[in-house]
Amino acid sequence: MTVKPNKFMIQTSRGAAVFLVLLFHASQTGLRYFDYDYLGVGEMGRSGAYTFFFVLTGYLMHTLYRREWGNRGMFGTFLLKRFARIYPLYWLVMAAVMPIYFLVPSFGVGFERDPSAILKSLLLWPQDHGPILGVAWSLSYIVLFYLVYSLVFIWKDKVLVAIYSSWMTIIVLNMFGWIELKASTMLSFLFGSYHLQFVIGILIAIAVQSFPVKRHAWWVTSGAAVYVVLWVARFELRNIPQAELLHSLGSALLLVGITTWSGKEPRYLKPLAAMGDASYSILLASLPALSITFKLARAAQLPGTLGLGVTISICLLAALGLCLLFYRWVERPLNEFFRKRFMNKRNLYRHPSKMSLTPPK
């Protein structure tokens, strides 16, 4: 049985997830600028949106490339296509952000002008303090997943199953404290629980292609309920054991319902779908855009005039607008450039699908 992914619902879910990222960033920025916890989520940590993106990435990779396993010609094409969608736009944002830390060192925490930190950040290499552009931490995991996944084009299935099984076993044992790995940045990265989320996405892709899925709304509602319950619990308790695993459960339930949705495309969800198209731009540009809008709001003394809640809401929406403009004026033309540049030479954008796969993207 072949189930075609519902692209509209996937893009809508991306839009909802990236808006959560932006919302949490706005609340955290509000704490720094005005000591105000917008909607009470500034100190909750992560929203779980990144977990959904990781699970979705695993699902899409398997859905779109499973038939190409063993096709050695796809190895270089796959990596070039994936990295062409990640690195150029990321480097453009870095090129805009980096000079600020040299002109106004007080904006950083100290490592932003270190050549080693700059190089590792540009390569998305894991670091103790994270990349200079903080939101790019997720891209390091995405890049590793792409590298590991690309092996399906050149290695046999049995070898890959053995590698993945061993890797995931170590991750699970480490998650529950049944083994203890040596304290190391690289080991923590290689055996972090986030990698498990990509595999969950692959397993969902296998499941929905193998078994009929009904009651799509029930799956979506159940996944959303897991998120809501977890947010309420984290708001009250702050520290929930295995919160990422619970986010993974919610993401899995959501993804089953979203990807197999067979109903009409609700018109009221089109703005979210548009945000899903721009999700990578929103992710990369969110913190710089929020910094701009918050500084302008403070200079205009909006908190004293409109109140903190209204001011942060305006900053949030203005930052979203800037990110959408960035998508339209920068990311989309850049993607079109690479599409034209590589179309004839490597046939990168003709096969196997035109669906955008970059995680928030």
TORFIDO-823115 format. One line per 4 residues: their letters; for each residue x, y, z of N, C-alpha, C. Coordinates in steps of 0.2 Angstrom, whole numbers. Example, Ala and Ser with C-alpha at 12.3 -4.5 7.8 and 13.67 -1.06 7.14 Angstrom:
<nodes>
as = 66 -28 39 62 -22 39 66 -16 39; 64 -11 35 68 -5 36 64 0 39
</nodes>
This chain:
<nodes>
mtvk = 4 -6 0 0 0 0 4 6 0; 3 11 -4 7 17 -5 2 23 -2; 5 27 2 1 32 5 5 39 3; 2 43 -1 5 49 -3 4 54 3
pnkf = 10 57 5 10 62 11 6 68 9; 2 70 14 -2 76 13 2 82 14; 4 85 8 9 91 8 6 97 12; 0 98 11 -3 104 14 -3 104 21
miqt = -5 98 24 -5 97 31 2 97 34; 7 94 30 13 94 33 16 101 33; 15 105 28 17 112 28 13 116 34; 7 114 35 3 118 40 6 116 47
srga = 8 110 48 11 108 54 18 111 55; 21 112 50 28 115 51 27 122 53; 22 126 50 20 132 52 18 133 59; 14 129 61 12 129 68 18 128 73
avfl = 22 123 71 28 121 75 33 127 75; 34 130 70 39 136 69 37 142 73; 30 143 73 27 148 77 28 147 84; 28 141 86 29 140 93 36 141 95
vllf = 41 140 91 48 142 92 48 149 92; 45 153 88 45 160 88 42 163 94; 37 160 96 33 162 103 38 161 109; 41 156 109 45 154 115 51 159 115
hasq = 54 160 109 59 165 108 57 172 110; 51 174 108 49 181 110 48 181 118; 45 176 121 44 176 128 51 176 132; 56 173 129 63 173 132 66 180 131
tglr = 65 182 125 68 189 124 64 194 128; 58 194 130 54 198 134 57 198 141; 59 192 143 63 191 150 69 195 150; 73 195 145 79 199 145 78 206 144
yfdy = 74 208 140 73 216 139 69 219 144; 63 216 146 59 219 151 57 215 157; 61 210 158 59 206 164 52 204 165; 49 202 159 42 200 159 41 193 155
dylg = 38 189 159 37 182 156 31 182 152; 32 183 145 26 183 141 22 176 140; 16 176 142 12 170 142 15 165 147; 19 167 151 22 162 156 26 156 153
vgem = 29 157 147 32 151 144 40 153 144; 42 158 146 49 160 145 54 156 149; 52 153 154 56 149 158 55 141 158; 50 140 153 48 133 152 54 128 149
grsg = 58 132 145 63 128 141 60 127 134; 61 121 131 59 120 125 51 119 124; 49 120 118 41 119 117 40 112 114; 45 109 112 44 102 109 43 103 101
aytf = 44 109 99 43 110 91 49 107 88; 55 107 91 61 105 87 60 97 87; 57 94 92 56 87 92 51 85 86; 46 89 85 42 87 79 45 88 73
ffvl = 50 93 72 53 94 66 58 88 65; 61 85 70 66 80 69 62 73 67; 56 72 70 52 66 69 50 67 61; 48 73 59 45 74 53 51 73 48
tgyl = 57 75 49 62 74 45 64 67 43; 64 63 49 65 56 48 59 53 43; 53 55 44 47 52 40 48 54 33; 50 60 32 51 62 25 56 59 21
mhtl = 62 58 24 68 55 21 66 48 19; 63 44 23 61 37 22 56 37 16; 51 42 17 45 42 12 48 43 5; 52 48 4 54 50 -2 60 47 -5
yrre = 64 43 -1 70 40 -4 70 33 -3; 65 30 0 66 23 1 67 19 -5; 64 21 -11 65 17 -17 72 18 -20; 76 23 -17 82 24 -20 88 20 -16
wgnr = 86 17 -11 91 13 -7 95 9 -12; 102 9 -11 106 5 -15 108 8 -21; 105 14 -23 107 17 -29 113 22 -28; 119 20 -29 125 23 -28 125 30 -31
gmfg = 122 31 -36 122 38 -40 118 43 -36; 114 41 -31 110 46 -27 114 48 -21; 120 45 -19 124 47 -13 126 54 -13; 130 56 -18 132 63 -19 126 68 -20
tfll = 122 66 -24 116 70 -26 112 72 -20; 111 67 -16 107 68 -10 110 73 -5; 117 72 -4 120 76 1 121 83 -2; 122 84 -8 123 90 -11 116 94 -11
krfa = 111 91 -12 104 94 -12 103 96 -5; 104 92 0 102 93 7 106 99 9; 113 99 8 117 104 11 116 110 7; 114 110 1 113 116 -3 107 120 0
riyp = 102 116 3 97 119 6 98 122 13; 103 119 17 105 121 23 110 127 24; 116 125 21 122 130 22 122 136 19; 120 137 13 121 144 10 117 149 14
lywl = 110 148 15 106 153 19 109 154 26; 111 148 29 114 149 36 120 153 36; 124 152 31 130 157 31 128 164 29; 123 165 25 121 172 24 119 175 31
vmaa = 115 172 35 113 175 41 119 176 46; 123 171 46 129 171 50 134 177 48; 134 179 41 138 184 39 135 191 41; 128 191 42 125 197 44 126 198 52
vmpi = 126 192 56 126 193 63 133 193 66; 138 190 63 145 190 66 148 197 67; 147 202 62 151 208 63 148 212 69; 142 210 71 139 214 77 143 212 83
yflv = 145 206 84 149 204 90 156 207 90; 158 209 84 165 213 84 164 220 85; 158 223 83 157 230 84 154 231 91; 150 227 94 147 228 100 148 221 104
psfg = 154 220 107 156 214 110 151 212 116; 148 218 119 144 216 125 137 213 123; 136 212 116 130 208 114 131 201 115; 137 199 115 139 192 116 141 190 123
vgfe = 143 183 124 145 181 130 153 179 130; 156 181 125 163 180 125 166 175 120; 163 170 118 166 165 113 165 167 106; 160 172 104 158 174 98 164 176 93
rdps = 169 179 96 175 182 92 180 177 92; 180 171 95 185 166 94 185 162 88; 191 162 84 191 159 77 189 152 77; 190 148 82 188 141 82 181 141 83
ailk = 178 145 87 170 145 88 167 147 82; 170 152 78 167 154 72 167 148 67; 173 145 66 174 140 61 169 134 63; 169 132 69 164 126 71 157 128 70
slll = 155 135 71 148 137 70 147 137 63; 151 139 58 150 139 51 149 132 49; 153 127 51 152 120 49 147 116 53; 143 120 58 138 116 62 141 110 66
wpqd = 148 111 68 151 106 72 149 107 79; 148 102 83 145 102 90 151 106 94; 148 110 99 152 114 104 149 114 111; 153 115 116 150 115 122 145 120 123
hgpi = 147 126 121 142 132 122 137 133 116; 137 128 111 132 129 106 135 134 100; 132 134 95 134 138 89 133 146 91; 136 150 87 136 157 88 128 159 87
lgva = 125 157 82 118 158 81 115 153 84; 112 154 90 110 149 95 105 144 92; 100 147 88 95 143 85 97 137 80; 104 138 78 107 133 74 109 126 77
wsls = 108 126 84 110 120 87 106 114 84; 100 114 82 96 109 79 99 107 72; 102 111 68 105 110 62 111 105 62; 114 105 68 120 100 69 117 93 69
yivl = 112 92 72 109 86 72 106 84 65; 103 88 62 100 87 55 106 85 51; 111 89 51 117 87 46 120 80 48; 120 78 54 123 71 56 118 66 53
fylv = 111 68 54 106 63 52 107 62 44; 108 67 40 108 67 33 115 63 31; 120 64 35 126 60 33 125 53 34; 122 51 40 121 44 42 116 41 37
yslv = 111 45 35 105 42 31 108 41 24; 113 45 22 116 44 15 119 38 14; 120 34 19 124 28 19 119 22 16; 112 24 16 108 19 13 109 18 5
fiwk = 112 23 2 113 23 -5 119 19 -7; 123 17 -2 130 14 -4 131 7 0; 127 7 6 128 1 10 122 -4 10; 123 -10 12 118 -15 12 113 -14 18
dkvl = 107 -16 17 102 -15 22 104 -18 28; 106 -24 28 108 -28 34 113 -24 38; 118 -21 35 124 -18 38 121 -11 42; 116 -8 38 113 -2 41 109 -3 47
vaiy = 105 -9 46 101 -11 52 105 -12 58; 110 -16 57 115 -17 63 118 -11 66; 120 -6 62 122 0 64 117 4 68; 111 5 65 106 9 68 104 6 74
sswm = 103 -1 74 101 -4 80 106 -3 86; 112 -4 85 117 -3 90 117 4 92; 117 9 88 117 16 89 111 18 94; 105 16 92 99 17 96 99 14 102
tiiv = 102 8 103 102 4 109 106 8 114; 112 11 112 116 14 116 113 21 119; 109 24 114 106 30 116 100 29 121; 96 24 120 91 22 125 94 20 132
lnmf = 99 16 132 102 14 138 105 20 142; 108 25 138 111 31 141 105 36 143; 100 36 140 94 40 142 91 38 149; 91 32 150 88 29 156 93 28 161
gwie = 99 30 160 105 29 165 107 22 166; 106 18 162 108 11 162 115 10 160; 118 15 157 125 15 155 127 22 156; 133 23 157 136 30 158 142 31 153
lkas = 141 36 149 146 37 144 151 42 147; 157 42 144 162 47 146 160 54 145; 161 59 150 159 66 149 163 69 143; 159 70 137 163 73 131 158 76 127
tmls = 159 82 124 155 85 120 153 81 114; 158 78 111 156 74 105 152 68 106; 154 64 112 150 58 114 142 60 116; 142 66 119 135 68 121 131 70 115
flfg = 134 72 110 131 74 103 129 68 100; 134 63 99 133 57 95 128 53 98; 127 53 105 122 48 108 117 52 112; 115 58 109 110 62 112 103 59 110
syhl = 98 60 114 91 57 113 88 60 106; 90 66 104 87 68 98 88 64 92; 93 60 91 94 55 86 88 50 86; 86 48 91 81 43 92 74 46 88
qfvi = 73 53 88 67 55 85 67 55 78; 73 55 75 73 54 67 71 47 66; 73 42 70 72 35 69 64 34 70; 61 37 75 54 37 76 50 39 70
gili = 53 44 66 50 47 60 50 41 55; 56 38 54 57 33 49 52 27 51; 51 25 57 46 20 59 39 22 58; 37 28 58 31 30 57 29 30 49
aiav = 34 31 45 34 31 38 33 24 36; 36 19 39 35 12 38 28 10 40; 26 12 46 20 10 48 14 12 44; 14 19 42 8 21 38 8 19 31
qsfp = 14 16 29 14 13 22 12 6 22; 12 3 28 10 -4 29 3 -6 32; 1 -1 36 -6 -2 39 -11 3 37; -17 2 36 -22 7 35 -23 12 41
vkrh = -23 18 40 -24 23 46 -31 26 45; -35 26 50 -41 29 50 -42 34 56; -47 37 57 -48 42 62 -42 47 63; -41 50 57 -35 55 57 -36 60 62
awwv = -42 63 63 -43 68 68 -41 66 75; -43 59 76 -41 57 83 -34 57 84; -30 55 79 -23 55 80 -20 62 81; -22 66 78 -20 73 78 -22 76 85
tsga = -28 75 87 -30 77 94 -27 74 100; -25 68 99 -21 64 104 -14 67 105; -11 68 99 -4 71 99 -4 78 102; -9 82 100 -10 89 103 -11 89 110
avyv = -15 84 113 -16 83 120 -10 82 124; -6 77 121 1 76 124 5 82 125; 5 86 120 9 92 121 6 97 126; -1 98 126 -4 102 131 -3 100 138
vlwv = -4 94 139 -3 91 146 4 92 148; 9 91 143 16 91 145 18 99 147; 15 103 143 16 111 144 13 113 151; 7 110 152 5 112 159 9 109 164
arfe = 11 103 164 15 100 169 22 103 170; 25 105 164 31 109 164 31 116 167; 25 119 166 23 125 169 23 125 176; 20 120 179 20 119 186 26 116 189
lrni = 29 111 186 34 108 189 41 109 186; 41 113 180 48 115 177 52 109 175; 53 104 179 58 99 177 54 92 177; 52 90 171 49 83 170 54 78 167
pqae = 54 72 170 59 67 168 57 65 161; 62 64 157 61 61 150 56 66 146; 56 72 147 51 77 143 52 76 136; 58 75 133 59 74 126 56 68 123
llhs = 56 63 127 53 56 125 45 57 125; 43 61 130 35 63 129 34 67 123; 38 72 122 37 76 116 37 71 110; 42 67 110 42 62 104 36 58 103
lgsa = 33 56 109 26 52 108 21 57 105; 20 63 108 15 68 105 17 69 97; 23 70 96 25 71 89 23 65 84; 24 59 87 22 53 83 15 53 82
lllv = 11 54 87 4 54 86 1 59 81; 4 65 82 2 71 77 4 69 70; 10 66 69 13 65 62 8 59 59; 6 54 62 2 49 59 -4 52 57
gitt = -8 56 61 -14 59 58 -13 64 53; -7 68 53 -6 74 48 -4 71 41; 0 66 41 3 64 35 -2 59 31; -7 57 35 -12 52 31 -19 56 31
wsgk = -19 62 32 -25 66 32 -28 66 25; -35 64 24 -38 64 18 -43 69 17; -45 73 21 -50 78 21 -48 84 17; -53 88 16 -51 95 12 -46 99 16
epry = -43 103 12 -38 108 15 -42 114 18; -42 115 24 -46 121 27 -43 127 25; -47 132 23 -44 138 20 -41 142 26; -44 141 32 -41 145 38 -34 143 40
lkpl = -32 137 37 -25 135 39 -20 137 34; -22 141 29 -17 143 24 -12 147 26; -13 152 31 -8 156 34 -2 152 37; -4 146 40 0 142 44 4 138 38
aamg = 1 136 33 5 133 28 10 137 24; 8 144 24 13 149 21 19 149 26; 18 149 32 23 150 37 27 143 37; 24 138 35 28 131 35 33 132 29
dasy = 30 135 23 35 136 18 41 140 20; 40 145 24 45 149 26 48 147 33; 47 141 35 49 139 42 57 140 43; 61 138 38 68 138 39 70 146 40
sill = 67 150 36 69 157 37 67 160 43; 61 158 46 59 160 52 63 157 58; 65 151 57 70 148 62 76 152 62; 80 153 57 86 157 57 86 164 58
aslp = 81 167 56 80 175 57 76 177 63; 74 172 67 69 174 72 73 178 78; 78 176 80 82 179 85 84 186 83; 87 187 77 89 194 75 83 198 74
alsi = 78 195 71 72 199 70 69 202 77; 68 197 81 66 199 88 70 204 91; 77 204 91 81 208 94 80 215 91; 79 216 84 77 222 81 71 225 84
tfkl = 66 221 84 59 224 86 59 226 93; 62 222 97 62 224 104 66 230 106; 72 231 102 76 237 103 72 243 101; 68 242 95 64 248 93 58 249 98
araa = 55 244 100 50 245 105 52 249 111; 58 247 114 61 250 120 63 257 118; 66 258 112 67 265 111 61 270 110; 56 267 108 50 271 107 46 271 113
qlpg = 48 268 119 45 268 125 38 265 125; 37 260 121 30 257 120 28 253 126; 32 250 130 30 247 136 26 251 141; 28 258 142 25 262 146 18 265 143
tlgl = 18 265 136 12 267 133 7 262 132; 9 256 130 4 251 128 4 245 133; 9 245 137 9 239 142 14 234 139; 17 229 143 22 224 141 18 219 137
gvti = 13 217 139 10 211 135 8 213 128; 5 219 127 4 221 120 10 223 116; 15 226 120 21 227 116 25 221 114; 25 216 118 28 210 116 24 206 110
sicl = 18 207 110 14 204 105 15 208 98; 16 214 99 18 218 93 25 216 90; 29 216 95 36 214 93 36 207 90; 32 202 92 32 195 90 29 195 82
laal = 24 199 81 21 199 75 25 203 70; 29 208 72 33 212 68 39 208 66; 42 204 71 47 199 69 45 194 64; 39 191 65 36 186 60 36 189 53
glcl = 34 196 53 34 199 46 41 200 43; 45 201 47 52 202 45 55 195 42; 53 190 46 56 183 44 52 181 37; 46 183 36 42 181 30 45 185 24
lfyr = 47 191 25 50 195 20 57 192 19; 61 190 24 67 187 23 66 181 18; 61 177 19 60 171 15 59 173 8; 54 178 7 53 180 0 58 183 -4
wver = 62 187 0 68 191 -4 74 188 -4; 75 183 1 82 180 1 82 172 0; 78 169 5 78 162 4 75 159 -3; 69 162 -4 66 159 -11 71 160 -17
plne = 73 167 -18 78 168 -23 84 163 -23; 87 162 -17 93 158 -16 91 151 -18; 85 148 -16 84 142 -18 83 141 -26; 80 146 -29 79 146 -36 86 147 -40
ffrk = 90 150 -37 97 150 -40 100 144 -40; 100 140 -34 103 133 -34 99 128 -38; 92 129 -39 88 125 -43 91 126 -50; 91 132 -53 94 133 -60 101 131 -61
rfmn = 105 132 -55 112 131 -56 114 123 -57; 110 119 -53 111 112 -53 106 108 -57; 101 111 -59 96 107 -62 99 102 -68; 102 105 -72 105 102 -78 111 97 -77
krnl = 115 100 -72 121 96 -71 120 90 -66; 116 91 -61 115 85 -56 108 82 -56; 103 86 -59 96 84 -59 94 83 -52; 96 88 -48 95 88 -40 87 89 -39
yrhp = 84 93 -42 77 95 -40 72 92 -44; 73 87 -48 68 83 -52 66 77 -48; 70 74 -44 69 68 -41 71 67 -34; 68 64 -30 61 60 -31 55 64 -30
skms = 56 70 -27 50 74 -26 52 82 -25; 47 86 -27 48 93 -26 47 96 -19; 44 92 -15 42 94 -8 49 96 -5; 48 102 -2 54 104 2 55 100 9
ltpp = 61 98 10 62 94 15 66 97 21; 69 103 20 73 106 25 70 107 31; 73 105 37 69 106 43 70 113 45; 66 115 50 66 121 51 71 124 53
k = 65 118 51 66 117 46 71 118 51
</nodes>
